Amino acid sequence: MQLHVTIDLPTDVHTAARLLADPAYVDAKVRASGAVEQQVDVTGTAAGAFTVTTRRAVPTEQIPAHMHALVGARIDVRQVEAWEAPLADGSRTGTVVVEIAGAPVRVTGRTSLTAARPDLARVAYDGEVRAALPLFAAAVEEAAGAAVRTALRAEQEVAARWLADPDARHGGTEAAR
């Protein structure tokens, strides 16, 4: 199944790249996706190439009930985004891989960061969802695609809050720091 998702970040591409490479932001977006456990690793910097690896455990309530027997009480998701160094205009491309442990599902594709406007960065994900279950592949692929779309919508909301309100970066007010 083909998957195409875009999210808009209310900032320029240079700031968007710094956001995407910020471990604190990545942690916040993973938590917003419903993760009950998470691990974040960022290597490199937004000035050049960087790779973001996340591992998250999410409850199975996020997938259709008929799929629960296939995956158990939670889903363990590993996502790797490898971003190339920016071009002169700040745009960049990369690859993305999402694997679900214990389930024969994998998402692979390309990602890009471009300027939709000077004050609006667009992140696009183009890929393919593959499930290795002959009888249930289409249903599993659709469920996995829906989960990816939901996580990316949550990311867009977190990014908007993060960029608009410095206090949102720490989950509350200045006093909460």
Secondary structure by P-SEA (a helix, b strand, c coil): cbbbbbbbbcccaaaaaaaaacaaaaaaaaaaaccccbbbbbcccccccbbbbbbbcccccccccccccccccbbbbbbbbbbccccccccccbbbbbbbccccbbbbbccccccccccbbbbbbbbbbbbcccccaaaaaaaaaaaaaaaaaaaaaaaaaaaaccccccccccccc
